[in-house]
Amino acid sequence: MSFQTIRRGGPYFRVADPSWEDPLEGEHSKAHGGRWNIPGSFPVVYLNGSYSVARANVRRKFAGLPYGPEDLDPAAAPVLVGAEVPEDDFVDVVTDEGCMAVGLPDSYPRRPDGEPIGWRQCQPIGQRAWDEGLPGIACRSAAPGAARDDEELAWFQRSRALRRLGITKFDDWFWPE
């Protein structure tokens, strides 16, 4: 398996709990894991490429619950933290060719039969990218309801930090106009 890369950088968004001390650090994902890293492995900051992707990820967290985002106290609801990502060549899980180069189907984030591709299939790819010193993974969003061209970025936190661009309160970003 070889990686194909894609140039990415610029502004991205992190959905964060307003109580988090530093929402642009990856220690939580290092401890608990995520789509591209197993628990206890390495720090990843999971970012959204747009407001619509951030909204889809919030909705995913409420799936199956008897309440939804509309029931949240605005003071405790997720905020959106802007982050400036330095331009670099990220592992490509955006294009069909990039998906196939890492061993995923060109239908990613779903299998050809329509079933979602789970974290267990993605985590070894993330580990290999980390081991090879790559900056992270640019990928199609796996959030339910995301469009095929909606992107997320798994930014591998090594020795540098992301530059914070600002924080937007829930009611100012979640509800589309």
Phi, psi and omega in degrees: 000127176240154181267141167257144181245163180218137183284127177217159178163176181102202185282135174224173184230139176245123172282126186220151171288135182297345180273351182296134180293312179223093184291351181256029173241156188255018183294327178297313180291330176297317181286319189253347181083173180195192182304320187251004178214139178278157177304137178082010186264281184211158184278132178230136172256115181271121187239155179253141181278348182200168174300319183297323178291318178300317178299316180299321179291324176293315179300323179301321181292339181261357182303129177083355179271155181281005178221165183224185182302331180294344181266359183284145170288122182306331180288337181251358183286157181300141174260166176247120181256121176283142180222137175265114181264126177298138179299136181195175178262108182262156174302133184268108170236037180251312182273158177303317181296320179295318178301312182293328179296330180266002177093014177257155178289157179291356176270002180312136018268017177239156173285164177304334179276001177096350179286144179295146174273125185277170181300324184300330178280333183272328186301319177296329177294315178299318180298317180295319178296319177298312181299329180274003175080015180286155186283346180153196185229124171266127186216160171294144179290136177263003180293134177304134180090351178288145177283160182301330181265007175284134184240153171234165178225124173263101184267120181279119181275110178257252182260347183259169179240155175280148176274126179283134181260345181145169181237133179244128179294152185310307183296342180269349180234332187284319185274111180294148181282000000 
